[in-house]
């Protein structure tokens, strides 16, 4: 299949860059960065080092949380004038806990073509090796820095059945894990990914309490950027009275046999045992 021209005028490319290992920059991302007119970067010094490593000399403009409203207008004007722009963050996929949303929205509202150049993402990398269910997950970015707000947020997520994913800084990782163990329970399974894909990459998998002890065992365990993956809350088991109400409701519409099949699908367990319970409940 023929690929689209990566340097098409008036196109905004959202380019994922390495989260550590520079070998993870895709050939498509590299070609895009070489051919665009302009690179919009969260930190022009950081992106400058990346571009320099690959021998790329491009004009760069900063786009960060403090200037993105005004800068997005200027970048939109350049896109409408026919220039091609690559949006990059300091690491990983732009907009994932990083600036860029106002620019993307403005570009789409004005009919500018927006093209994703996919690649590294710290949260996806961590989920892929965490050993926790990943078919459904909730990414929450960074928890609040203040302890009261952080605990309040964790309390709101305590019953979330999906796997939870967070980013955390080395300065708050111990406090986060302490609150997590306290609010969600020390036996909740967690995964800590430290400095993923970098030279000093390290990972821990175990209970929240064990993770807290691991962090305290060595100063090096608390250095670098973290991705924290947390096991979702266990499904609440229905009470016997709730189950009886369900079974009685099924009997209003189904035969005992069909109701036992439906109940087994909903509640799990032995269909034969549910069949006998339904017989006992049948008017």
N, C-alpha and C positions, 0 to 999 in steps of 0.2 A: 504494500500500500504506500502510495506517495505521501511523504511527510510535508506538512505545511512549512512555508518559508518562515524561519525563526526571526528574521530581522524585518518583517513586514512593517511598513510605516504606520504610525498611529496605533501600535499594539502595546499593551501593558503585559509583560511577562512576570509571573510570580514564581521566583526561582528558589528552590530549596538548596541550601548549601550545607556542607558537613557540620556535624555537631562536635567533631573532634578530629577524626582521622580524615586528612585531606584526600585520601584515596577514594572516599565515598562520593566525591563530586562526579555526577554522571556526565558522560560525553555530551549529551544533549544540553545540560546546564552549562557546560564549558563553552560549547559552540554559541549558545545564546548570549552569554556574557561577552563573548568576543565580538558579536555582530550588532548588538544594540547601540543606540546613540548615547544612552545615559544609564547610569546605575543609581537607583535610589536606595540608600542604605541606612540602617538604624544607627550605625557608627561608622563613619567614613574611614576612620583609621583602621578599624578591624577589617572592614571589607577591602580596604586598600592592601592590607597584608595578604589577603586571600588572592586578590587579583594579581598582585605582584608575583606571588608564588607560581602562578600559571602564565606569567609573562604578558598579562593583559594591562593595557594602558587605556583607561576610560575616564571620562569626566564623571565625578560622583557628587551627589547632593545628599544631605542628611534628611532623614524622615524618621523622627522619633516622637515619643508621646507628648513632648512639650511644644512641638512645632508643626504637627501633622495637619492641623486645620488649615493654616496658611500655606504650608508647603504643598498640600494636596491640590490647592487651587492652581498653583504655579505649574505643577507637574501635569495637571489636566490640560492646561493651556498648551503645553508643549506636545502632549499627545494629540490634541485636536489639530495642532499645526503640522502633524505628520511624523513626529519623532517616535522612535521606539524606545521603551523604558523597561529596564529590569528592576523589579523590586526584590530586595534581599533583606534578611534580618541578620543579626550577629551570628546565628547558628540555627540550623534546621529549617523548617518550613515557615515562611512568613505568616503573620496573623495568629499563629498558635501561641497565645500569651505574648504576642509582639504587636507592634504598631502596623497600620496599613489598611484597616477596615474603611476609614473615610475615603481613602483614595480609590479603593476597589469599588465602593458604592457609587462614588461620583463618576468614575469611568463608565460603569454600566448604565447609569442614568443618562449619560451623554452619547451612548452608542459606541463607545470605544471597545474594541475587542480585547478581552482579558484571557490570557492563556496560562494554564498552570504548567510548570516544569517540575514535576514531582521528584521527591528524593528523601533525604534523611529527615527524621522527626524523632526527638528524644522520647516522647511518650509512646510512640508506636514501637520503637526499639525496645523499650523497657517491657511493654506488654508482651512482646514476642518471646521474651525469655523468663518472665516472672513465674511461670508455672501456676498461674491463677486463671480462672475463666475469662476469656477475652472476646467471646462472641457478642457480648453486650457490656459496655462500660460507660462510665460517666467521667469526663475529664473536667476537673475543677480548677485548673491552673494553680496559682499560689493562694494559700490560705491567708487570712488577715494577719498582719504583723503583731497586732495587739492581742494579748492572751485572752481577754474576755470575749472579743469578737471571734477569735479563732475557735475557742471552745463552743461558742454559740453556733458557729457554722458546722462544726463536727457533730454537735447534738442534732442539728437539722438533717444531717446525712446518716445518722445512726441506723435508721431503718431501711436505707437504700439497698435493694437486693443486688444491684449491678456492681461489678468491680469498679473501684474508685481509683482515679489517677490524679496525682498532684505533682507540681514542681516545688522544690524548696531550696533555699540558700543554705550554705554551710553555717551561717550565723544563727539560724533558727531551727535547724534540723533536730537538735536534741529536745528543744522545747515543744516542737510539733509532735514528736514521737511520745513524749511524756503525756501531753494532752490526749493524744490518740489512744494510748493505752488506758488512760483514766476514763475517757468518755465512751469509747467503743469496746473496751475490754482488752486486757492484756493477752488474751488467747486468740485475738483476731489475727489471721495470717496476713503478713505483709512482705513486700519485696522492696529493697532499697537498691537503686542503681546509681552508683557514684562515678562521675566522670566517664560516662559511657562513650566508648570508642576511642578514648584518649589513652595516653601512655600509662597512667595510673588507675585505669578502670578497675572498679571493684563492685561486687554485688553481695547482698545478704538476703536470704530468704528464711523466714521463720515467723514466730509469733511477735506481736508488737512489743511485749515485754522483753523478749530475747533480743529484738532489734535495739531497744533502748540500752540494754547491757552491752551489746556489741559496739554501739557508738561511744560508750564511755570507756571501753577497754583500751582504746588507742587513739591518740590525737589525730592520726592520719585518717581515721575512719570518718572524721567530721569535716574534712577538707574537700573543696570542689562543689560542683553543682549536683543536685540530687533529683531523681525521679522516684516518687513513692507510689507504689501500687498496693492497694488495700483490698482484701477479700470483702465481697458484699455481705450484707446482713443475711443470716439464715432465714429461710422462709418461715413465717409464723405458722405453727401447726394449729389447725382448727380444733376447737374443743369438741367433745363428744356431742354436746347439745347442738352445736352448729352443724355437725355432720348429720345428725338426726333430722334437723330442719331441712337440709338439702335433700336427704333421701325421701322424706315425706313429700317435698315439692316435686321431685322426679316422678313419684308414684301417681301424682295427679294427672300426669300427661303420658306416662309410659307404662308398659307392662313390667312386671317384676324382672323379667329377663333383660329387657332393653334398659331398664333403669340400672341394673347391676353393671351392665357394660359402660353406661355413661358415668356412673359413680366411680368405677375403677379408673376411667380416664381422668376424672377430676381430682379424686382423692389419692389415687395410687393404692397399692395393697392388693389383697386377694379378692378376686371377683366372686369366688365362692362364698367367702365370709360376708361380703357385702350383700350377696343374694340372700343369705340366711337372715341378715339384719333387716332387709327389706321385707321379707316374708313376715317377720315379727312385727314390723311397723304397719303392714297393710291392714286397712280397716276391715 
